[in-house]
């Protein structure tokens, strides 16, 4: 199994009792999500009766293979079982997927927290503003297109080449929503995620690889074709908070 790139984990503060039905139901949810992760990029499931019902889902990036999706969900459920041991709600974000469980039904809800963003930077280069302008337009265009996408619901991927100062750059962009959202909330979610990868964090640098993952959507891009002597920084993960409401 390949090792997915881990971003962050959030565990809600309220506990469930050790050896309770809630814990058993959570185990069933995790097992079901693992089984389904080789079949597609999204699934949700429910286990148990109230007040011990557990709701769960996973969302994999639509441009990865089913094997990579399965590997990611496998790692995510095992990590959450260990790190959110007796917590009633948890999220875990990887570059390739996110997994969530809760004691309330969050299906169809658009939530803006928790979330996580990751950036990989290079020092200021003379193509910075040029590439930022292309990315802004590209992400805006993909958000308009995503609710019409198929066959994977709410997923659009674009790859293009751009030339600036006699140098050619490859630009890959991905936008995606969880298919339980309606089109309007998908658009709202993606606009929030796009702000987190706009590069506004680092005006004197070029963000060459970035991803923002919210509970129901993600925006990802990658720029290739940089000069061979340019050193790209290690990814910097930024948590976007967790409030219950």
C-alpha positions as MATLAB code, in Angstrom:
seq = 'XXXXXXXXXXXXXXXXXXXXXXXXXXXXXXXXXXXXXXXXXXXXXXXXXXXXXXXXXXXXXXXXXXXXXXXXXXXXXXXXXXXXXXXXXXXXXXXXXXXXXXXXXXXXXXXXXXXXXXXXXXXXXXXXXXXXXXXXXXXXXXXXXXXXXXXXXXXXXXXXXXXXXXXXXXXXXXXXXXXXXXXXXXXXXXXXXXXXXXXXXXXXXXXXXXXXXXXXXXXXXXXXXXXXXXXXXXXXXXXXXXXXX';
ca = [
       0.000    0.000    0.000;
       1.372    3.436   -0.919;
       1.666    6.002    1.879;
      -0.809    8.889    1.411;
       0.364   12.445    2.122;
      -1.167   13.392    5.497;
      -2.427   16.926    6.144;
      -4.334   17.210    9.452;
      -6.787   15.640   11.924;
      -9.588   17.201   13.967;
     -11.273   15.376   16.861;
     -14.372   16.916   18.450;
     -14.073   17.372   22.219;
     -17.052   15.286   23.417;
     -16.332   11.657   24.301;
     -18.383    8.489   24.032;
     -18.212    5.802   26.710;
     -15.614    3.045   26.407;
     -17.146   -0.261   25.187;
     -20.334    1.600   24.159;
     -22.558    0.831   21.171;
     -21.318    4.078   19.609;
     -17.793    2.697   19.396;
     -19.010   -0.526   17.794;
     -21.083    1.437   15.287;
     -18.104    3.617   14.443;
     -16.066    0.488   13.714;
     -18.824   -0.667   11.330;
     -18.812    2.709    9.576;
     -15.033    2.618    9.136;
     -15.148   -0.939    7.798;
     -17.914   -0.062    5.331;
     -16.033    2.998    4.058;
     -12.891    0.919    3.548;
     -14.858   -1.683    1.588;
     -16.446    0.954   -0.645;
     -13.299    2.989   -1.269;
     -12.196    0.710   -4.125;
     -15.494    1.327   -5.958;
     -15.572    5.091   -6.396;
     -14.447    8.500   -5.176;
     -17.291    9.098   -2.693;
     -19.521    7.182   -0.322;
     -21.502    7.757    2.852;
     -22.934    5.279    5.327;
     -24.842    5.045    8.613;
     -24.703    2.432   11.402;
     -26.757    1.863   14.537;
     -29.864    3.286   16.171;
     -30.207    6.510   18.149;
     -28.703    7.778   20.358;
     -25.697    5.707   19.211;
     -26.056    6.250   15.443;
     -22.813    6.986   13.601;
     -22.672    8.724   10.214;
     -19.607    8.547    7.988;
     -18.291    9.511    4.560;
     -15.167    9.680    2.456;
     -14.279   11.874   -0.522;
     -11.272   11.051   -2.707;
      -9.784   13.399   -5.261;
     -11.271   12.494   -8.611;
      -7.943   12.460  -10.457;
      -6.402    9.627   -8.412;
      -6.742    5.904   -9.058;
      -9.157    3.672   -7.172;
      -6.183    1.905   -5.609;
      -4.846    5.222   -4.304;
      -8.309    6.126   -3.013;
      -8.579    2.807   -1.203;
      -5.088    3.193    0.298;
      -5.949    6.687    1.517;
      -9.267    5.725    3.122;
      -7.603    2.707    4.740;
      -4.940    4.919    6.328;
      -7.488    7.576    7.316;
      -9.862    5.225    9.147;
      -7.038    3.481   11.001;
      -5.499    6.812   12.035;
      -8.808    8.200   13.274;
      -9.600    5.065   15.261;
      -6.277    5.592   17.046;
      -6.156    9.392   17.365;
      -9.852   10.164   17.987;
     -10.171    7.135   20.274;
     -13.360    7.998   22.192;
     -14.414   11.176   20.410;
     -17.912   11.475   18.954;
     -16.802   13.291   15.809;
     -13.650   13.361   13.731;
     -12.200   14.572   10.436;
      -8.954   13.593    8.789;
      -7.514   15.217    5.677;
      -4.936   13.802    3.285;
      -3.886   15.199   -0.070;
      -5.787   12.377   -1.773;
      -8.872   12.021    0.450;
     -10.805   13.081    3.508;
     -12.793   10.890    5.902;
     -15.340   12.029    8.453;
     -17.645   10.502   11.053;
     -20.133   12.097   13.444;
     -23.044   11.504   15.791;
     -25.317   13.704   13.619;
     -26.303   13.517    9.961;
     -24.148   15.987    8.046;
     -25.098   14.699    4.599;
     -26.208   17.530    2.255;
     -24.857   20.180    4.670;
     -22.354   22.779    3.466;
     -19.860   23.464    6.270;
     -16.842   25.708    6.094;
     -14.901   24.253    9.048;
     -12.808   22.395    9.831;
     -10.504   22.487    6.866;
      -6.875   22.492    5.919;
      -4.676   24.071    3.282;
      -1.166   23.232    2.137;
       1.255   25.372    0.113;
       4.650   24.687   -1.392;
       6.592   27.844   -2.263;
       9.538   29.151   -4.233;
      11.193   32.560   -3.758;
       9.902   35.461   -5.812;
      10.360   34.915   -9.541;
       9.532   37.204  -12.447;
       6.632   34.957  -13.517;
       4.799   35.211  -10.188;
       2.076   37.688  -11.117;
       1.661   36.125  -14.566;
       1.001   32.663  -13.127;
      -1.248   33.994  -10.360;
      -3.389   35.705  -12.980;
      -3.761   32.513  -15.006;
      -4.618   30.488  -11.912;
      -7.299   32.916  -10.760;
      -9.000   32.775  -14.146;
      -8.629   29.003  -14.419;
     -10.086   28.282  -10.985;
     -12.962   30.703  -11.610;
     -13.746   28.964  -14.905;
     -13.628   25.474  -13.396;
     -15.947   26.440  -10.544;
     -18.508   27.565  -13.131;
     -18.151   24.234  -14.959;
     -17.984   21.801  -12.061;
     -21.705   21.363  -11.323;
     -22.197   20.220  -14.919;
     -19.349   17.713  -14.779;
     -19.560   13.993  -15.502;
     -19.057   11.049  -15.134;
     -17.609   11.782  -11.672;
     -20.097   14.107   -9.953;
     -18.797   17.608   -9.238;
     -15.261   17.031  -10.469;
     -13.343   18.953  -13.129;
      -9.651   18.642  -13.952;
      -7.769   20.892  -16.381;
      -4.205   20.771  -17.672;
      -2.684   23.402  -19.931;
       0.616   24.954  -20.879;
       1.390   28.658  -20.651;
       4.413   30.528  -21.978;
       5.941   33.574  -20.325;
       9.342   35.180  -21.023;
      10.265   32.254  -23.305;
       9.601   29.703  -20.579;
       6.818   27.120  -20.773;
       4.871   26.185  -17.645;
       2.510   23.262  -17.068;
      -0.540   24.109  -14.962;
      -2.818   21.423  -13.518;
      -5.982   22.490  -11.707;
      -8.637   20.386   -9.941;
     -11.919   21.468   -8.346;
     -14.307   19.012   -6.732;
     -17.343   18.857   -4.445;
     -18.930   16.088   -2.451;
     -21.878   14.890   -4.592;
     -24.356   15.184   -1.704;
     -24.240   18.993   -2.061;
     -26.665   20.840   -4.294;
     -25.113   22.927   -7.116;
     -25.445   26.238   -5.281;
     -23.708   25.013   -2.117;
     -21.029   23.330   -4.215;
     -20.237   26.693   -5.786;
     -20.216   28.456   -2.399;
     -17.875   25.834   -0.926;
     -15.443   26.015   -3.840;
     -15.244   29.797   -3.710;
     -14.209   29.560   -0.065;
     -11.617   26.890   -0.859;
     -10.276   28.960   -3.767;
      -9.506   31.870   -1.436;
      -7.254   29.575    0.594;
      -5.094   28.658   -2.414;
      -5.047   32.067   -4.094;
      -1.467   32.761   -3.041;
      -2.512   35.781   -0.979;
      -0.662   34.192    1.954;
       2.683   34.822    0.320;
       2.808   37.976   -1.848;
       6.596   37.839   -2.295;
       6.663   34.154   -3.293;
       5.126   31.888   -5.898;
       2.852   29.128   -4.641;
       3.714   26.300   -7.030;
       1.650   23.568   -5.424;
      -1.376   24.076   -3.218;
      -4.542   22.387   -2.014;
      -7.431   23.516    0.151;
      -9.677   20.788    1.578;
     -12.944   21.731    3.300;
     -15.519   19.218    4.619;
     -17.361   19.087    1.293;
     -15.001   20.377   -1.426;
     -11.420   20.895   -2.528;
      -9.300   23.030   -4.854;
      -5.888   21.794   -5.989;
      -3.256   23.060   -8.403;
       0.305   22.296   -9.395;
       2.734   24.293  -11.565;
       5.552   22.494  -13.364;
       8.333   23.649  -15.692;
      10.254   25.774  -13.207;
      13.948   26.492  -13.800;
      16.121   23.561  -12.667;
      17.991   25.677  -10.112;
      14.819   26.805   -8.305;
      14.404   25.229   -4.863;
      10.817   24.417   -3.885;
      10.022   24.578   -0.168;
       8.642   21.717    1.882;
       4.819   21.815    2.049;
       3.430   24.118    4.744;
       0.129   22.871    6.198;
      -2.271   25.450    7.626;
      -5.268   24.373    9.732;
      -8.463   26.346    9.136;
     -10.073   25.634   12.506;
     -12.858   23.510   13.929;
     -15.983   25.000   15.477;
     -19.177   23.054   16.129;
     -22.360   24.848   15.168;
];
